[in-house]
Amino acid sequence: MRLFIAALFLPLLSHARVMPVADADALAKAVKAAMPGDTILLREGEWADTLVKFRAQGTKEAPITLRAAVPGKTIFTGASGLRIGGENLVVEGLWFQNPDPAVGDTIEFRIDSKNLARHCRLTGCVITLTPDLASKDEKESHWVGIYGADNRLDHCLIQGKASKGTTLVVWLGGENVGRHTIEQNYFGPREKLGKNGGETIRVGDSKNSMQTASCIIRQNLFEKCNGEAECISNKSCGNLYQENSFLEVSGTLTLRHGNACIVEKNGFFGNQAKGTGGIRIIGEDHIVRDNYLENLAGDEVRCAITFMMGLPDSPLHGYFQVKRARVEGNSIVDCKHPFLIALEGDKVPGKPSLPPVDCLITGNQVSATKSIIVDARGDLAGIRWQDNHFYGKEPGVPVTEGLGWGKEPAIEKRQPLARSKVGPAWWQ
């Protein structure tokens, strides 16, 4: 059967074309003429003030590709941008230098609100801003907006954003259904913004936060992404955050809105840098398991693992009560504040007063000789402890069954993702 299906597409693939283009007009004509299996090659050199609209229909077996003739040598500058709309399209090897926020978002997986991307891929691309050109006063913008469904962003490098606006946003609602994969990318330094809107990744928003997005964010390296307290802001349901590394990030992976997300096998490496944090839990049915958190210096919302208090009758933009969270098999080493339970949020109407309920903290190991292990600020009746092994200055809560206290646990040291494993091969 597989041979039969492949045979059906052989005539299509045999007529695939490679179309070199040298300017914006030729590019527009090539995009219009492109058929499944075709490749459009962009010349080397600078492409100034060029808004690329890549609208086409490829197939799963024969996608249409827009590629730099030499990866990394096709450089978009000034008021340039990329819009991807259609199905089974691939964009590869482009570099966007010093994006102009006046053009809006630099890259969007859509042409407009009616022409979205589905089963499209952005790979081996770069967006950078030269530090001496960075300004926090520029117009708010995003660098990548992912719309539509079933898209993939991989092996890209994104670093240097300074102005207000999340670096990468997954948009939901209507035909924007999610199921995207963001993997093996390098998210480089972002300076502190000093206000809300400095996240590196946001999946959803408060309005659509009860939507199941089913996005996968895995094997990415985040380094010094210090824009604000939320490096990643989850605002939807059913997402997976897996095997990412956070290196000296002054912020956290925050389950801000939405339910039933999984945070597993991630590494948080603070090196005692100011404000470095771990995982913050809000909402229902989250699983936080087998993560490694080391030398984190943050407190309050930037503790290693934080459970927030809930707001009665919370609006969508508020703080929902933590319910049925399972925090399992995590390793915390030499962090300033390993656990904080029942932290009150701020900047929301009303007073958060609902402690976590029906939550299980099981199989975790903590070694922090200078730290109080658990900072409990509310009722712990909704927390069940099981098979934990804590060692430090003092436990902070009564030592009960399920909360072991004594000999220092033997925690296997982990390492962050190697820089060579993420981002474009041509950048290495």
LINPEFEN-V408425 format. One record per pair of residues at least 4 apart in sequence whose C-alpha atoms are under 8 Angstrom apart, sorted by the first residue. I is the first residue (numbers start at 1). GAP is how many residues later the second one is. D is the distance in Angstrom with one decimal. If there is no record, write none. Layout:
I/GAP/D
I/GAP/D
This chain:
1/4/6.2
2/4/6.1
3/4/6.1
4/4/6.5
5/4/7.0
6/4/6.5
7/4/7.9
9/4/6.2
9/52/7.6
10/4/6.0
11/4/6.6
12/4/6.7
12/24/7.4
12/25/7.3
12/50/7.9
13/23/7.8
13/24/5.8
13/49/6.9
15/22/7.9
16/19/7.6
16/20/7.2
16/21/4.9
16/22/4.8
16/23/7.7
17/20/7.2
17/21/4.7
17/22/6.2
18/20/5.9
18/21/4.8
18/22/5.9
18/23/7.0
19/11/7.0
19/19/7.6
19/20/6.2
19/21/4.8
19/22/5.9
20/20/5.9
20/21/4.5
20/22/6.1
20/23/7.0
20/49/8.0
21/5/5.6
21/6/5.7
21/9/7.6
21/19/7.1
21/20/6.0
21/21/5.4
21/22/6.2
22/4/6.6
22/5/7.3
22/20/6.4
22/21/5.3
23/4/6.2
23/24/7.9
24/4/6.2
24/26/6.8
24/28/7.8
25/4/6.4
26/4/6.1
27/4/6.2
27/13/7.9
27/15/7.9
28/4/6.3
28/24/7.8
28/25/7.5
29/4/6.3
30/4/5.9
30/10/7.0
31/9/7.6
31/23/6.3
31/24/6.9
31/25/6.8
32/23/7.6
32/24/7.2
34/4/6.0
34/5/7.9
34/22/7.0
34/30/7.1
35/21/7.8
35/22/7.3
35/23/6.7
35/29/6.8
36/21/6.9
36/22/4.4
36/23/6.0
36/26/5.1
36/27/5.5
36/28/5.4
37/21/7.1
37/22/8.0
37/25/4.4
37/26/5.3
37/27/5.3
37/28/7.6
38/24/8.0
38/25/7.5
38/26/5.2
38/27/6.4
39/25/6.0
39/26/4.6
39/27/5.9
39/28/7.1
40/25/6.1
40/26/4.8
40/27/6.1
41/25/6.3
41/26/5.1
41/27/5.6
41/28/5.1
42/24/7.5
42/25/6.2
42/26/4.9
42/27/5.4
42/32/6.7
43/25/6.7
43/26/5.6
43/27/7.9
43/31/6.4
44/24/7.1
44/25/6.4
44/26/6.6
44/29/5.1
44/30/4.7
44/31/7.6
45/28/6.0
45/29/5.2
45/30/6.0
46/28/6.3
46/29/4.8
46/30/5.9
46/31/6.9
47/27/7.2
47/28/5.9
47/29/4.7
47/30/6.2
47/33/7.9
48/28/5.8
48/29/4.8
48/30/5.6
48/31/7.1
48/32/6.6
49/27/7.4
49/28/6.2
49/29/5.0
49/30/4.3
49/31/4.5
50/26/7.1
50/27/7.8
50/29/6.6
50/30/4.4
50/31/6.5
51/28/7.4
51/29/4.9
51/30/4.6
51/31/5.8
51/32/7.7
52/28/7.6
52/29/6.1
52/30/4.7
52/31/6.1
53/29/6.2
53/30/4.9
53/31/6.3
53/32/7.8
53/58/6.6
54/28/7.5
54/29/6.0
54/30/4.9
54/31/6.2
54/57/7.8
55/28/7.9
55/29/6.0
55/30/4.7
55/31/5.6
55/56/7.1
56/8/7.5
56/29/6.8
56/30/5.2
56/31/6.9
56/33/7.3
57/6/7.9
57/7/7.3
57/29/5.4
57/30/5.1
57/31/6.6
57/32/7.2
58/4/6.1
58/5/4.4
58/6/5.1
58/28/7.9
58/29/5.8
58/30/4.8
58/31/6.0
59/4/5.0
59/5/7.8
59/28/7.0
59/29/5.4
60/28/5.9
62/26/7.9
63/25/5.0
63/26/5.4
63/27/6.8
64/24/6.7
64/25/5.0
64/26/6.2
65/24/5.9
65/25/4.6
65/26/5.9
65/27/7.6
66/23/7.8
66/24/6.1
66/25/4.8
66/26/6.4
67/4/7.6
67/23/8.0
67/24/5.8
67/25/4.7
67/26/6.0
67/27/7.1
68/4/7.1
68/5/7.0
68/6/5.6
68/24/6.5
68/25/5.3
68/26/5.9
69/4/7.7
69/5/7.4
70/4/7.1
70/23/7.5
71/21/7.5
71/22/4.3
71/23/6.6
71/53/7.9
71/355/6.5
72/21/5.5
72/22/5.7
72/23/5.8
72/53/7.6
72/54/8.0
72/354/6.7
72/355/7.5
73/21/7.5
73/22/7.5
74/19/7.6
74/20/5.7
74/21/6.3
75/19/6.4
75/20/4.8
75/21/5.9
75/22/6.8
76/4/6.0
76/5/7.7
76/18/7.7
76/19/6.1
76/20/4.8
76/21/6.1
77/19/6.2
77/20/5.3
77/21/6.5
77/22/6.7
78/19/7.9
78/20/7.1
78/21/6.3
78/22/5.8
79/20/7.0
79/21/5.3
79/22/8.0
79/23/7.2
79/24/5.6
80/16/7.8
80/19/7.1
80/20/7.4
80/23/7.1
80/26/7.2
81/15/7.9
81/22/7.3
81/24/7.4
81/25/4.7
81/26/5.8
82/24/6.3
82/25/4.7
82/26/6.4
83/24/6.0
83/25/5.0
83/26/6.0
83/27/5.6
83/28/5.2
84/5/7.9
84/24/6.3
84/25/4.7
84/26/4.9
84/27/5.8
84/32/7.5
84/33/6.1
84/36/8.0
85/24/6.3
85/25/4.6
85/26/5.1
85/30/5.6
85/31/4.9
85/32/4.4
85/33/7.6
86/24/7.9
86/29/6.8
86/30/6.2
86/31/5.0
86/32/6.2
86/34/7.8
87/30/6.0
87/31/4.9
87/32/5.6
87/33/6.0
88/30/6.8
88/31/5.0
88/32/4.9
88/33/7.6
89/30/7.2
89/31/4.7
89/32/6.3
90/30/5.9
90/31/4.8
90/32/6.0
90/33/7.5
91/30/6.3
91/31/4.9
91/32/6.3
91/34/8.0
92/30/6.2
92/31/5.0
92/32/5.5
92/33/6.0
93/30/6.9
93/31/4.9
93/32/4.8
93/33/7.7
93/331/7.8
94/30/7.3
94/31/4.8
94/32/6.4
95/30/5.8
95/31/4.7
95/32/6.0
95/33/8.0
96/30/6.1
96/31/4.7
96/32/6.6
97/30/6.0
97/31/5.3
97/32/6.1
97/33/7.9
98/29/7.6
98/30/5.9
98/31/4.3
98/32/6.4
98/35/7.7
99/7/6.6
99/28/7.7
99/29/7.7
99/30/6.9
99/44/8.0
100/4/7.7
100/6/7.9
101/4/6.8
101/5/7.6
101/37/7.0
101/38/5.9
101/39/6.9
101/40/5.7
102/37/6.8
104/37/5.8
104/38/7.3
105/36/5.6
105/37/4.8
105/38/5.2
105/39/6.4
105/40/7.0
106/36/6.9
106/37/4.8
106/38/6.1
107/36/6.0
107/37/4.8
107/38/6.3
108/36/5.8
108/37/4.7
108/38/6.0
108/39/7.3
109/7/6.4
109/8/5.2
109/36/6.3
109/37/5.0
109/38/5.3
109/39/7.2
110/5/5.7
110/6/4.1
110/7/5.3
110/36/7.8
110/37/6.3
110/38/7.4
111/4/5.3
111/5/6.3
112/4/6.9
116/31/6.3
116/32/5.1
117/30/6.5
117/31/5.1
117/32/6.8
117/34/7.2
118/30/5.6
118/31/4.9
118/32/5.7
118/33/5.9
119/30/6.7
119/31/4.9
119/32/4.8
119/33/7.4
120/30/7.3
120/31/4.8
120/32/6.3
121/30/5.8
121/31/4.7
121/32/5.8
121/33/7.8
122/30/6.4
122/31/4.9
122/32/6.5
122/34/7.8
123/30/5.9
123/31/5.0
123/32/5.6
123/33/5.9
123/301/7.7
124/30/6.8
124/31/5.0
124/32/4.8
124/33/7.6
124/299/6.6
124/300/4.3
124/301/7.2
124/302/7.9
125/30/7.3
125/31/4.8
125/32/6.5
125/299/6.6
126/30/5.6
126/31/4.7
126/32/5.8
126/298/7.8
127/16/7.8
127/30/6.4
127/31/4.9
127/32/6.6
128/29/7.9
128/30/5.9
128/31/5.2
128/32/5.7
128/33/7.5
129/4/7.0
129/5/6.7
129/30/6.8
129/31/4.9
129/32/6.3
130/4/6.6
130/30/6.9
131/29/6.7
134/26/7.6
134/27/7.3
134/28/5.6
134/29/7.6
135/27/5.8
135/28/6.0
136/26/5.3
136/27/4.1
136/28/6.6
136/57/6.9
137/26/6.2
137/27/7.9
138/25/5.7
138/26/7.7
139/24/7.1
139/25/7.4
140/23/6.2
140/24/4.8
140/25/5.3
141/22/7.5
141/23/6.6
141/24/5.0
141/25/7.5
142/23/5.2
142/24/5.5
142/25/5.2
142/26/6.3
142/27/7.3
143/23/7.7
143/24/5.2
143/25/6.0
144/23/6.4
144/24/4.6
144/25/6.3
145/23/5.9
145/24/5.0
145/25/6.1
145/26/7.0
146/5/7.7
146/22/7.7
146/23/6.2
146/24/4.8
146/25/6.1
147/23/6.4
147/24/5.4
147/25/7.1
147/29/5.4
147/31/7.4
148/27/6.1
148/28/4.2
148/29/6.2
148/30/6.5
149/26/7.8
149/27/6.1
149/28/5.5
149/29/4.9
149/30/5.8
149/31/6.4
150/28/6.4
150/29/4.9
150/30/4.7
150/31/7.4
151/28/7.3
151/29/4.8
151/30/6.4
152/28/5.7
152/29/4.7
152/30/5.9
152/31/7.9
153/28/6.4
153/29/4.9
153/30/6.5
153/32/7.8
154/27/8.0
154/28/5.9
154/29/5.0
154/30/5.5
154/31/5.6
154/269/7.5
155/28/7.0
155/29/5.1
155/30/4.6
155/31/7.3
155/267/5.7
155/268/4.0
155/269/4.9
155/270/7.7
156/28/7.5
156/29/4.8
156/30/6.3
156/266/7.6
156/267/4.5
156/268/5.5
157/28/5.9
157/29/4.8
157/30/6.0
157/31/7.3
157/266/5.1
157/267/6.7
158/27/8.0
158/28/6.4
158/29/5.0
158/30/6.0
159/28/5.7
159/29/4.2
159/30/5.6
159/31/6.5
160/28/6.7
160/29/5.7
160/30/5.2
160/31/7.6
161/6/6.9
161/29/5.7
161/30/7.7
162/28/6.4
162/29/6.3
162/31/6.9
162/65/7.9
163/30/7.2
163/35/7.9
164/29/7.0
164/32/7.9
164/33/5.4
164/34/5.9
165/32/4.9
165/33/5.9
165/34/7.4
166/31/5.7
166/32/5.4
166/33/4.8
166/34/5.6
166/35/6.3
166/36/6.8
167/31/7.5
167/32/6.5
167/33/4.8
167/34/6.1
168/32/6.1
168/33/4.9
168/34/6.5
169/32/5.9
169/33/4.9
169/34/6.0
169/35/7.2
170/8/7.4
170/31/8.0
170/32/6.3
170/33/4.7
170/34/5.6
171/5/6.4
171/7/7.7
171/32/6.9
171/33/5.4
171/34/7.5
172/4/4.7
172/5/5.8
172/6/6.5
172/32/5.6
172/33/7.6
172/36/6.4
172/39/7.7
172/41/7.5
173/4/6.5
173/35/6.2
173/38/7.8
177/36/6.2
178/35/4.7
178/36/6.4
178/37/6.2
179/34/5.8
179/35/4.9
179/36/4.6
179/37/7.3
180/34/7.4
180/35/4.9
180/36/6.3
181/34/5.9
181/35/4.7
181/36/6.0
181/37/7.9
182/33/8.0
182/34/6.2
182/35/4.8
182/36/6.5
182/38/7.8
183/33/7.7
183/34/5.8
183/35/4.9
183/36/5.5
183/37/5.6
184/34/6.9
184/35/4.9
184/36/4.6
184/37/7.3
184/237/7.1
184/238/4.7
184/239/6.3
185/34/7.5
185/35/4.9
185/36/6.4
185/237/5.1
185/238/4.7
185/239/8.0
186/34/6.0
186/35/5.0
186/36/6.2
186/37/7.9
186/233/7.8
186/236/5.7
186/237/5.0
187/13/7.7
187/33/7.5
187/34/6.1
187/35/4.8
187/36/6.3
187/38/7.3
188/34/6.1
188/35/5.1
188/36/6.5
188/37/6.4
189/33/8.0
189/34/5.7
189/35/4.6
189/36/4.9
189/37/7.1
190/34/6.4
190/35/4.7
190/36/5.5
190/37/5.6
191/33/7.8
191/34/6.9
191/35/5.4
191/36/5.3
192/6/7.5
192/34/5.0
192/35/4.1
192/36/6.0
193/4/7.8
193/5/5.8
193/33/7.9
193/34/5.0
193/35/6.4
194/33/7.5
194/34/7.0
195/33/7.0
196/32/6.6
197/30/7.9
197/31/7.4
198/28/7.9
198/29/4.3
198/30/5.1
198/32/7.8
198/33/7.8
199/28/5.9
199/29/6.1
199/30/7.8
199/31/5.6
199/32/4.9
199/33/6.1
199/34/6.8
200/25/6.8
200/27/7.3
200/30/7.9
200/31/5.2
200/32/6.0
201/30/6.6
201/31/4.8
201/32/6.3
202/30/5.8
202/31/4.7
202/32/5.9
202/33/7.0
203/30/6.5
203/31/5.1
203/32/5.5
203/33/6.4
204/4/6.4
204/5/6.1
204/9/7.9
204/30/6.9
204/31/4.7
204/32/5.4
205/4/5.6
205/30/5.1
205/31/7.1
205/52/7.9
206/29/6.0
206/30/7.9
206/51/6.6
206/110/5.6
206/111/5.3
207/109/6.5
207/110/7.6
208/27/7.6
208/28/6.8
209/26/4.9
209/27/4.1
209/28/6.8
209/48/5.8
209/49/5.1
209/107/7.4
210/26/5.7
210/27/6.1
210/47/7.8
210/48/5.3
210/49/7.3
211/25/5.7
211/26/5.9
211/47/7.6
212/24/6.1
212/25/4.4
212/26/5.5
212/27/7.8
213/23/6.1
213/24/5.8
213/25/6.1
213/26/6.4
214/23/6.9
214/24/4.9
214/25/4.7
214/26/7.2
215/23/7.4
215/24/4.8
215/25/6.3
216/23/6.0
216/24/4.9
216/25/6.2
216/26/7.7
217/22/7.9
217/23/6.1
217/24/4.9
217/25/6.4
217/27/7.8
218/22/7.7
218/23/5.7
218/24/4.6
218/25/5.5
218/26/5.5
219/23/6.6
219/24/4.9
219/25/4.4
219/26/7.2
219/198/7.5
219/203/7.8
220/23/7.5
220/24/4.8
220/25/6.3
220/197/7.9
220/202/6.7
221/23/6.0
221/24/4.9
221/25/6.2
221/26/7.5
221/195/7.9
221/196/6.4
221/198/7.6
221/201/6.9
222/22/7.8
222/23/6.1
222/24/4.8
222/25/6.1
222/27/7.2
223/23/6.0
223/24/4.7
223/25/6.1
223/26/6.0
224/23/6.3
224/24/5.2
224/25/4.5
224/26/6.8
225/6/6.5
225/23/7.9
225/24/5.2
225/25/6.8
225/26/7.6
226/5/7.1
226/23/5.7
226/24/4.8
226/25/6.3
227/4/7.2
227/23/7.9
227/24/8.0
228/22/7.3
228/23/6.2
229/21/6.8
229/22/4.2
229/23/6.2
229/72/7.4
229/73/7.0
230/21/5.2
230/22/5.1
230/23/6.2
230/24/5.9
231/18/7.6
231/19/7.8
231/20/5.2
231/21/5.3
231/22/5.9
231/23/7.5
232/20/6.6
232/21/4.8
232/22/6.0
233/20/6.5
233/21/5.1
233/22/6.3
233/23/6.0
234/19/7.8
234/20/6.1
234/21/4.8
234/22/5.5
234/23/6.2
234/24/7.2
235/20/7.0
235/21/5.8
235/22/4.3
235/23/5.4
236/21/6.1
236/22/4.4
236/23/6.9
237/20/8.0
237/21/4.7
237/22/4.7
237/23/5.8
237/24/6.1
238/21/6.6
238/22/5.1
238/23/4.7
238/24/7.4
239/21/7.5
239/22/4.8
239/23/6.4
240/21/5.9
240/22/4.9
240/23/6.2
240/24/7.9
241/20/7.9
241/21/6.1
241/22/4.8
241/23/6.3
241/25/7.6
242/20/7.8
242/21/6.0
242/22/5.0
242/23/5.7
242/24/5.8
243/21/6.7
243/22/4.8
243/23/4.3
243/24/7.0
244/21/7.5
244/22/4.8
244/23/6.3
244/173/7.5
245/21/5.8
245/22/4.7
245/23/6.0
245/24/7.6
245/171/5.4
245/172/5.9
246/20/8.0
246/21/6.2
246/22/4.7
246/23/6.0
246/24/7.9
246/170/7.5
247/21/6.3
247/22/5.0
247/23/6.1
247/169/7.2
248/20/7.9
248/21/6.0
248/22/4.5
248/23/6.3
248/24/7.9
248/25/6.0
248/28/6.1
249/20/8.0
249/21/6.7
249/24/8.0
249/26/7.7
249/27/5.3
249/28/7.0
250/23/7.5
250/24/6.6
250/25/4.6
250/26/4.0
250/27/6.2
250/48/7.6
250/52/7.9
251/24/6.6
251/25/5.7
251/26/5.2
251/27/7.3
251/51/6.1
252/24/7.5
252/25/5.0
252/26/4.8
252/27/5.4
252/28/6.7
252/49/8.0
252/50/6.2
253/25/6.2
253/26/4.9
253/27/6.4
254/25/5.8
254/26/4.7
254/27/6.5
254/28/8.0
255/6/7.9
255/24/7.8
255/25/6.0
255/26/5.3
255/27/5.6
255/28/7.5
256/24/7.7
256/25/7.2
256/26/5.7
256/27/7.6
256/63/7.7
257/25/6.7
257/26/6.5
257/59/7.7
257/60/7.7
257/62/7.6
257/63/7.6
258/25/6.2
258/26/7.5
259/24/5.6
259/25/4.9
259/26/5.9
259/27/6.3
260/24/6.2
260/25/4.6
260/26/4.6
260/27/7.2
261/24/7.3
261/25/4.9
261/26/6.4
262/24/6.0
262/25/4.8
262/26/6.0
262/27/7.9
263/23/7.9
263/24/6.2
263/25/4.7
263/26/6.4
263/28/7.7
264/23/7.8
264/24/5.8
264/25/4.9
264/26/5.5
264/27/5.6
265/24/6.8
265/25/4.9
265/26/4.5
265/27/7.0
266/24/7.5
266/25/4.9
266/26/6.3
267/24/5.9
267/25/4.8
267/26/5.9
267/147/7.7
267/148/7.7
267/149/6.3
268/9/7.5
268/10/6.2
268/23/8.0
268/24/6.2
268/25/4.7
268/26/6.1
268/28/7.7
268/148/7.9
269/24/6.2
269/25/5.1
269/26/6.3
269/27/6.8
269/147/7.2
270/6/5.3
270/7/7.3
270/24/6.2
270/25/4.9
270/26/4.4
270/27/6.8
271/23/7.5
271/24/5.2
271/25/6.7
272/4/7.2
272/23/5.1
272/24/5.4
272/25/5.0
273/23/7.2
273/24/6.2
274/23/5.8
274/24/6.5
275/21/7.6
275/22/5.6
275/23/4.0
275/24/7.1
275/27/6.5
276/20/5.1
276/21/5.3
276/22/4.9
276/26/6.5
277/19/5.6
277/20/6.9
277/21/5.2
277/22/7.6
277/24/7.9
277/25/4.3
277/26/5.3
277/27/5.5
278/15/6.8
278/18/7.5
278/24/6.4
278/25/6.2
278/26/4.3
278/27/5.9
279/23/7.7
279/24/7.5
279/25/6.1
279/26/4.9
279/27/6.4
280/21/6.9
280/22/7.7
280/23/8.0
280/25/5.9
280/26/4.7
280/27/6.2
280/28/7.4
281/5/7.7
281/24/7.7
281/25/6.0
281/26/5.0
281/27/6.2
281/41/7.1
282/25/6.7
282/26/5.8
282/27/7.9
282/28/7.7
282/37/6.7
282/38/6.1
282/39/6.5
282/40/5.2
283/36/7.5
283/37/5.0
283/38/5.5
283/39/4.6
283/40/6.3
284/36/8.0
284/37/7.3
284/38/5.5
284/39/4.6
284/40/6.0
284/41/6.5
285/38/6.2
285/39/4.9
285/40/5.1
285/41/7.4
286/38/7.2
286/39/4.9
286/40/6.4
287/38/5.9
287/39/4.9
287/40/6.1
287/41/7.7
288/37/7.8
288/38/6.2
288/39/4.8
288/40/6.2
288/42/7.8
289/37/7.7
289/38/5.7
289/39/4.5
289/40/5.4
289/41/5.6
290/38/6.5
290/39/4.7
290/40/4.4
290/41/7.1
291/38/7.4
291/39/4.8
291/40/6.3
292/38/6.0
292/39/4.9
292/40/6.1
292/41/8.0
292/122/7.2
293/11/6.7
293/37/7.9
293/38/6.2
293/39/4.8
293/40/6.2
293/42/7.4
294/38/5.9
294/39/4.7
294/40/6.0
294/41/5.9
295/38/6.4
295/39/5.0
295/40/4.7
295/41/7.3
296/7/7.6
296/8/6.7
296/38/7.3
296/39/4.6
296/40/6.2
296/41/7.8
297/6/7.7
297/38/6.1
297/39/5.2
297/40/7.4
298/4/4.7
298/5/5.3
298/6/7.6
298/38/6.8
298/39/7.1
299/4/4.6
299/37/7.3
299/38/6.1
300/6/7.9
300/40/7.4
300/43/7.3
301/5/6.7
301/42/7.8
302/4/7.6
303/33/7.6
303/34/5.2
303/35/6.2
303/36/6.6
303/37/6.6
304/28/7.5
304/31/6.8
304/33/6.2
304/34/4.9
304/35/6.2
304/36/8.0
305/33/6.2
305/34/5.0
305/35/6.4
306/33/5.9
306/34/4.7
306/35/5.9
306/36/7.8
306/37/7.4
307/15/7.1
307/33/6.3
307/34/4.7
307/35/5.5
307/36/6.5
307/49/7.2
308/11/7.7
308/13/7.5
308/14/6.9
308/33/6.7
308/34/4.9
308/35/4.7
308/36/6.1
308/37/6.9
308/47/7.6
308/48/7.5
309/10/7.2
309/11/7.8
309/12/6.1
309/13/7.1
309/33/4.8
309/34/5.5
309/35/5.2
309/36/7.0
309/43/5.5
309/44/6.0
309/45/5.4
309/46/5.1
309/47/6.7
310/4/7.6
310/9/5.1
310/10/4.8
310/11/3.7
310/12/6.6
310/34/7.8
310/42/5.0
310/43/5.9
310/44/4.5
310/45/6.3
310/46/7.6
311/7/6.9
311/8/5.4
311/9/5.9
311/10/6.5
311/39/7.1
311/40/6.3
311/41/4.1
311/42/6.0
311/43/6.2
312/8/7.8
312/9/8.0
312/40/6.9
312/41/7.1
312/42/6.8
314/4/5.3
314/5/6.1
314/6/5.9
315/4/7.7
317/31/7.8
318/30/5.8
318/31/7.6
319/26/7.2
319/29/7.9
319/33/7.3
321/33/6.0
321/34/6.8
321/35/6.3
322/33/7.2
322/34/4.7
322/35/6.5
322/37/8.0
323/33/5.9
323/34/5.1
323/35/5.8
323/36/6.3
324/33/6.5
324/34/4.7
324/35/4.6
324/36/7.2
325/33/7.3
325/34/4.8
325/35/6.4
326/33/5.9
326/34/4.9
326/35/6.1
326/36/7.7
327/32/8.0
327/33/6.2
327/34/4.8
327/35/6.3
327/37/7.8
328/32/7.8
328/33/6.0
328/34/4.9
328/35/5.5
328/36/5.9
329/33/6.5
329/34/4.6
329/35/4.5
329/36/7.1
330/33/7.3
330/34/4.8
330/35/6.3
331/33/6.0
331/34/4.9
331/35/5.9
331/80/6.9
332/6/6.6
332/32/8.0
332/33/6.3
332/34/4.7
332/35/6.3
332/36/7.7
333/33/5.9
333/34/5.0
333/35/5.8
333/78/7.9
334/33/6.1
334/34/4.2
334/35/7.0
334/36/7.6
334/37/7.8
335/33/6.2
335/36/7.4
336/32/7.6
336/34/7.5
336/35/5.8
337/34/6.5
337/35/7.0
337/36/6.7
337/37/7.6
337/38/7.7
338/28/7.5
338/30/7.9
338/33/7.7
338/34/7.7
338/35/5.4
338/36/6.6
339/34/6.1
339/35/4.7
339/36/6.1
340/34/5.9
340/35/4.7
340/36/6.0
340/37/7.7
341/15/8.0
341/33/7.4
341/34/6.2
341/35/4.9
341/36/6.2
341/37/7.0
342/13/5.7
342/14/6.9
342/34/6.5
342/35/5.3
342/36/5.2
342/37/7.7
343/34/6.5
343/35/7.9
344/7/7.8
344/8/5.7
344/9/7.6
345/7/6.7
355/23/6.2
355/24/6.1
355/25/7.5
355/27/7.4
356/24/7.6
356/26/5.7
356/27/7.0
357/24/7.4
357/25/3.9
357/26/6.4
358/24/5.1
358/25/6.3
358/26/7.5
359/23/6.1
359/24/5.0
359/25/6.1
360/23/5.9
360/24/4.9
360/25/6.2
360/26/7.5
361/22/7.1
361/23/6.2
361/24/5.1
361/25/6.3
361/27/7.6
362/23/5.9
362/24/4.5
362/25/5.6
362/26/5.6
362/40/7.7
363/23/6.5
363/24/4.9
363/25/4.7
363/26/7.3
364/23/7.4
364/24/4.9
364/25/6.3
364/26/7.9
365/23/6.1
365/24/4.9
365/25/5.8
365/44/6.6
365/46/7.3
366/7/7.6
366/23/6.5
366/24/4.7
366/25/5.9
366/26/7.7
366/43/7.3
367/23/6.3
367/24/5.0
367/25/5.9
367/41/6.3
367/42/6.7
368/4/7.9
368/5/7.3
368/23/6.3
368/24/4.7
368/25/7.2
369/22/6.7
369/23/4.0
369/24/5.2
370/22/6.1
370/23/5.2
371/21/5.7
371/22/5.1
371/23/7.0
372/20/6.5
372/21/5.5
372/22/5.0
372/23/5.7
372/24/5.6
373/17/7.3
373/18/7.7
373/19/6.5
373/20/7.5
373/21/6.5
373/22/5.0
373/23/5.9
374/21/6.0
374/22/4.9
374/23/6.4
375/21/6.0
375/22/7.8
376/4/7.5
376/20/7.3
376/21/7.2
384/18/8.0
385/16/7.2
385/17/4.7
385/18/5.9
386/15/7.2
386/16/3.7
386/17/6.4
387/15/4.7
387/16/6.4
387/17/6.9
388/14/5.8
388/15/5.0
388/16/5.5
389/14/6.3
389/15/4.5
389/16/6.1
389/17/7.9
389/20/6.7
390/5/7.3
390/13/7.1
390/14/5.9
390/15/5.3
390/16/7.2
390/18/7.4
390/19/7.5
391/4/7.5
391/14/6.0
391/15/6.1
391/16/6.7
391/17/5.3
391/18/7.2
395/4/7.2
395/10/7.5
399/4/5.8
399/5/7.0
399/6/7.0
400/4/7.6
417/4/6.9
417/5/7.9
418/4/7.4
419/4/7.9
420/5/7.9
420/8/6.5
423/4/7.4
424/4/7.1
